[in-house]
C-alpha cells in the first residue's frame, strides 16, 4: 500500500520538515510505503508525480496553509494540522490505510462543530498570509540592519550605500509586507480572484496608516467579497471569460477600496496611533510586564498560533524601519526554549535518553538560529514538565530584555545578526538576557524531570 502526504507550515522552516520526518518514521514502523512532499520556504520538494497519484491508496494533507488540492481529487484524503502529524503520525497513516476510494476524513474541520471550523479556517487563512509575508520581512529587516552598519542615521545621506540599502529594505521589501499579507489572506479564502482586492486593500491600509491590523481586515474582507461575488454573479457561457480578468477584480477591488477609505481606514489608524503612543511611553513595570507576556506567548506553543501572534505583533513595530524593544524581546524569548532544553540535556544527562541527548545538540543550533520549534520533540515527550519550564525561561528573557531596554532592528536571524553593528541596542545586556533565560529553563527542566 502506498500513501502520499503533503506537509506545510506557515513559516515553511521547522514544522514542515518535522511533520514529514514523523510521517516517514511512522510509515516505516507500519511497513507502509510513503512519499512526502514538503511545501517549505524554498517551495515544493520531493514533488508528487502523476505516477505517484496512480499508485497511491490515499493522501494525508498535514497543512496549516492553503495548498493546491485539485490533483488529489480522485484520492481519499485525511486532513490534519502539522502539529497533529508531529504528535501522532501513526494514527494518521492508519486512518489513510483504512479508507476506501472517494472517502473523505477531515480531522481539523470537524463537521459537528461549526464554530471550531470557522475559527480554524480563519487561522489557516491568516497563516497563509503570514507565510508569504515572512520572507519579505526577513530580507527587508536584514538589509535595513546592514544600512545601520554605517551608522544609525547614515541612510539619511542620499547617494550612499547606506541609503541604497535602506531604500531596498525599507522602501522595497518592507513596503510590500502589508499588501502581501492582505493579498494572500484573500488568496487563501477566494483563490486567485482574492489577490487583486487583497493587495490593493493592503496598499491602502499602509497609505491610510491602518498598518498590519488594517491589512489583516482588508485581506479577510477582500477574500470573502471576492468569494461571494464569484458565487452570486452568473454570466452566459459566452461571457464567462470576463469574470476573472474584468468583473471580479473590478467589483471586488472597488468594494474593498471604498470600504478601506470610508469605513475601516480611519478607526483602525486611530487604534494604531494609540497603540504606538502606548508603546512609546511604556517604561518600568509596564514594559517588563509586556516582556513577560510576550515571552510566555513565544514559548507556549513553540511556533503555533500564539507564538505567531506575538511574532507578527513584534514585526509590526519594525514597520517604520526603526529598532524595536518589542522585536528584541520576542526574538530573545523565542531562542530560549530550544537553548534551555539543550542545556538541560547536559546538566541532567541521567534524565534523558541517548536519542534525546542527540536531539539536544540539534536544539542548540535551532535555538541560536531563532527557531523555537527545536523544543517541540522534548515538549511532546514530556509536556507537563517541559512546557512550564520553557515558558518561565522565556518570560524571564522577555522581561530582562525589556528591562534592559534592548532594541533590535531585524526580525529574524538569531545570534547571526548580533555582530552586525547597530543591529542590536545594548548587545551585552541582550546576550545576558538570553543566557539567563536559558539557564533558568535548563535548571527548571533538570529539577522537574525524574531520573530514567
N, C-alpha and C positions, 0 to 999 in steps of 0.2 A: 504494500500500500504506500502511495506517495502523497505527502501533504505539502502544500505550498504555504508560505507565510510572508507577510509584509510587516515591517516594524518602522515606526516613525514617531519621534517625539518633537516637541516644539522647538528645541534648540538644535536637534539633529546631531548631538555630540555624544552624550553618555547613555541615556536611557535607550536610544535606538539600538545601540550595539549590545548593551547588556541584555535586552529582551531577546535579540537574535541569538546570543550565546546560550541563554537559558532554554530557548526552544530547541536548539541543536543538541544540547546535553540531554534534555528530557526525551527527545526523539531517539537518541542513541540507546538510552536505558529501556525504551519501549520496543526497540527493534523496528522503528519506522523510518522510512526514507523521507527526508525533509529538505526543501530548498527555501532559504530565507532571503528575501530581497529587502535590503535596508535603504530607507529614504532618509539619508542624513544630510548634514550641512553641505556636503560635496555633491549631492544629488543621489540618484539611484545607483546602487551597486549590487552585483550578483543578480542582475535583472531576470525576471521570469519570462520565458520564451513561449512561443506558440506550442512547441513540443512539450514543454512542462505542463501547459494547460490541458493538452490532450491526455497526458498520462496521469494527471492528479485526481485524487478522490475528493478533496475538499481544500479550502483555503482559510487560513487564520489571518485576520486583519487586526494586528495589535498596534493601533494607531491613536494618537491624540491630536492629529491634524488631519485636514482634508487630503485624501489621496484619490486618484482616479480609480474607480471600481468597475468601469464598464467591461473590461476584459475578463472579469471574474463572474459575469452574469450567468454563465451556464454551470457554475460550481456552487455547492453548498458552502455557506460562509459562517464562520464563527468569529464574532467581533468582540474585541476586548480593548482595554487600555494597555499601554506599555507596562504599567506597574503590575497589572494582573499577570502579564506574561512573565515578568521577572519573578514574581512571588510564587506563581503556581502554573508553570508552563505545562506540566504533565497533564493536568486536568483539561487544559485547552486542547491538547493533542488528542486526548481520549474522546472528547466531545466531537472533534473533527472526524476521528476514526468511526464513531458510532453513527454518523449522519448518513442519510441517503441522498441521492441526487435531487436537486431542486429544493432541498430542505434548507431552512434559514434559521440560525440561532443568533440572537442579538444579546450579548452579555452586558453591554454597557447601557443601551437604551431599553429599559425594562418596560414592556407594554402595559404592565399592571400599575405603573407609577408614572403618570404623565408629567407631573411636576418635576420629578427627577430627570425625565427625558429632556424636558425643556432646559433645565439647568445644565445638564451635561452637554447638550447641543450648543448652548451659548458659550460655555467654556471652550469647547472644541473650536468654535469659530474665532474666539479671541486668541487662542493659542496658535491658530493658523496664521493670523496677522502678526503675532509676536515672532513666530519662527522666521517669517520672511523679513521682518524688520531688523532682527539682531545683527546680521552681517553688516548692514549699513551703520548701525550703532557702533560696532566694534571697530570697523575700518575708519569711520569718521572720528571716533574718540581717540584712537591711537595717532592719527595724523594731526589732530589738534594738540595732543601731548607733545608730539615731535616739534611742533612750532614753538612750544614753550621752552624747548632746549636753548633757544636763543634769547630767552628772557620772557617773563610773563606778558609783557606788553610789546614785544618785538614785532608782532604781526601788524601793529599799527603803522609801521613804516612801509609804505607802498613800494612794490617792486622787489622786496626782499624775499628770500626763500621762506622765511617765517610767515610772511603774508600769503605766499602761494600755498603753503601747507594748510593755513587756516582757511583759505578760500575753498580748497578741495575738501577738507574735513568738515568745516563748519558750514560754508556756503553750499557745498555739494552734497556730501553724504548725509549730514545731519538735517539738511533742509528736506530730504526725501523721507525721513523716518516716519513722520505722521501720515503723509499720503500713502506710503507703502503699508503701514499698519491698517489704515482705514480701507484701502483698496483690497487687501487680502482677507480682511474680515468679511467684506461684502462678497468676495470671490468664493469664500467657504460656504456662504449661505445660498448664493444665486448662481454660482459658477461664473463663466465669462461675462454675462450681462451685468454683474455687480462691479466689475473692475473700474469702469469709467466713472460712474457716480461716486463710488467709494473713494477713488483717488482725488477726484475734484473736490469732494467733501473734505478730504484730509488737507488739501491745499488751502481751502477756505478756513478750516479750523486754525491753521497756522497764521493766516493773514488777520483773522479776527481776534487772535490772542486766546483762542479756546484750547490750544495745546493738545496734549495727549488725550485728555478727557473728551474734548470736542472731537478728536479724531476717532476715538472708540465709538462715540454716539453716531458720528457720520457713517462709520463703517457698517454698524448694525442697521441704521436707517436705510442706507443705500442697498444693502443686501435684501432686506425684507421688501422694500419698494420695488426693486427690480424683479424679485421672485413673484410678487403679487401682479405686477404688470404683465409678466410673461404668462401668467395663469389666466388673467381675465381678458386680455386682448386676443381676439380671434380674427384672422385675416383670411381672405381667399387664398387658395394654394398659389395662384399666380403672383401674389404679393408677399408671400412668407419670407422671401429673401430680404425684404426691407426691415424685418424685425430686428436682427442682430446688429445691423450697421446704421440704422437710422432711428426707428421708432423707439426701441428700448433705451439706447443711450441718450437720446434727446429728452424723452419724457422723464426718465429716472434722474438724469443729471439736473434738469430744471427743477424738479420737485425737491431733491436733496439740497441743491444750491440755495433755493429760496428759503427752505426751512432753516438752513445754517445761518443765512444772513438776517432773516427777520424774526426767528424764534429762538434758535439754540445758541448762536454765537455770543450774544450779549450776556445772558445769565452765566454761561459756562466761563466766559472770560472773567467775569466778576469773581467767580469761585476761585479760578486760578490765581487771580491777583491777591485775593485774601489769603490763599494758602502760601503764596510766595512771600507775602509780608510776614506771615506767622513763622515761616521757616527762617526768614532773615533775622527776625527779632528773637529767635529761640536761643536760650543760653542757660547755663547752670543745670538745674534739676530737670527742666523740661527737655533739654537736649539729651541728657543721659537717659531719661525715660523713653524717648523715641529710639535711642540706640538699643535699649533693651528689647523693645517691641520688634524692631527690625531684625535683631539677632535671633529672637525666638522664631520669627517667621521664616528666616533663611534656613534654620535647622529643622523646623517642624516636619516638612515632607521632602526635604532634600531634592529640589528640582521640580516639585509638583506645583499645583496652582497657588498655594500660599507663598511658596518661595518665589515663584514668578511674579506674583503681585508686588512683593517687596522690591524685587529687582527692577520691574518696569517703573515703579514709582521713583526709584533712585535714578534711573536713566532719564526720566523726565526732568530731573533737577539739573541735568547736564545740557539741556536743550539750548541754553544760551551760550554754550561753549566755555563756560567758566568752571573752575574746580568746585567740587561739591563735598560737603561734610557727609551728606546722606549716602552718596555713592561710596565714599571711603568706608563708612560703617558697614554697608551691605556687602562689599567685596571681602572685607576682613572677616565678617561673620560667616560668609559663605565658604571661606577657605578653612575655617577652624574645624568643622566636623570630620572631614577625612584626615586632616593632620592629627587631630586628637585620638582617633581610633588607631592610626598608625603608631602613635606614641604609646598607646595602651598595650599594643602587641609586643612592645619592647619592655615596658615596665612590668608587665604581668604575663610573662611567657608561659607560665604553667596554667593559664586560664584560657588559652587559645589553641586550636588545632594547628597542625602543620599547614594546612590549606589557608587558614585564617591569617597565619603569620605571613605567608606569601602574599595574600590579598592586602595585608597591611603595607607592604612595600609599594604595591600599585596605588593604594590610597594616598600615600605620601606624595607621589608625583601628581596625582589628580588634585590633591589639596593645594599644592603650590601653584597649580595652573588655574585655580578658582573653578574647579568642577566639583560641586558639593555632592554630586551623585556617587562619588567614591566611597561614601559612608553607607550606602544602601545595603550592600551584602551583609554588613555587620548588624544594621538595624533590622533587617528582615529575619536574621537568625535569632536575635535577642532584643525585640523591640522595647520591652518593659524596662530594660536597664540602659540600652544604648541611646534611645531617643531622648529621655530626660537628661542624660549626661551631655549629649551634644547640644541640646537646647540651652542648658546652663552655660556651657563654654562659649557658645555663640553670643548669648546675651551679655556675658562679661566682656567679650571682644567688642561688640557693638557699643556698649556703654563707655568703655575706655576710649575707643576711637572718637566718640562724640565729646567726651570729657576733655580729651587732649586737643580737640578742635583740629583734628587731622582732615585734610581735604584730598580729593582725588580728581584728576582731570580726564581719566579714561574709564570706560565702562566694563573692561574685561582685561585679562592678561595675567592675573596673579602676580607672583614675585617678578615675572619677567619684565614688567613695566616699571617696577620700583626704581631701577637705576636710571631711568630717563630723567634728566634734570627738570625740576619744577613740575613733574607729573604728580608728585605726592607732596602735600604740605605737611611738615612735621614727620619726616621719614623715620627717624629713630623711634619716636613715640608710637608711630603707626606700627612699626615692626614689633615693638614691645607689646602692644595691644594684642597682636596676633599670637605672639609667643605665650603670653599669659593665658589667653583663652584656650590655646592648645593644651597647655599644662593642666588647666582646670578640667578640661574634657578627659584627658588621659588619666588623671588621678581619680576622677569620679568613676570612670569605667573600670579601672583597676580595683577600686574599693568595692564596687557593686557586683561585679561578676564573680561567680563561685569558681573554685578550683575544679579542673576537669577530673 
